[in-house]
Amino acid sequence: MRKTAIAAACVAALLLTAPAASAQVCVLGIFVAAAAVGTQQHRELTTEEAATCGLSSLFEKPKAKAEAKKQKKEVAQHADNKEKKKVVQRAKAD
């Protein structure tokens, strides 16, 4: 009887702590992936990478990396265009 109670307690503990442990591992994976992507690629994690607990950033295909680089360049160009428009508007106002 005592062994059964101990076994039941162990099974209950494993079942109740599994979701918490899984969440902790996921958070750890996100932190590690964010640090790796930040130092290697100088960017932030995407929503997809964070949703997969950082695993997709480790197994990302080179094509996806090239697309991310292209998107970053387009964003920078868009910001430059906005700045140029502001300068032109200021010049016209003066």
LINQUI-V597461 format. One record per pair of residues at least 6 apart in sequence whose ideal C-beta (glycine too) atoms are under 7 Angstrom apart, sorted by the first residue. I is the first residue (numbers start at 1). J is the second residue. Records with the same first field share a line. If there is no record, write none. Layout:
BEGIN
I = J, J
END
This chain:
BEGIN
26 = 53
29 = 53, 54, 55
30 = 50, 53, 54
32 = 54
33 = 45, 49, 54, 57, 58
34 = 45
36 = 57
37 = 43, 45, 57
43 = 68, 72
45 = 57
48 = 56
49 = 56, 57
END
